[in-house]
């Protein structure tokens, strides 16, 4: 298989995966972030706004990977 074909296959797979992910995503990202923040507060994690946002960003990023 030629290297160009491999590259095109990888790019095509990534595009197809992103399209399927957008079509079948259960909810909006902001809703997911709000749910994560709510769960953290319920568990007793008390952080100031910016720190809580950073933690939510890290958790959201890990969930998306």
Long-range contacts (C-beta under 8 A, 24 or more apart in sequence): 29-60, 32-60, 32-63, 33-57, 33-60, 36-60
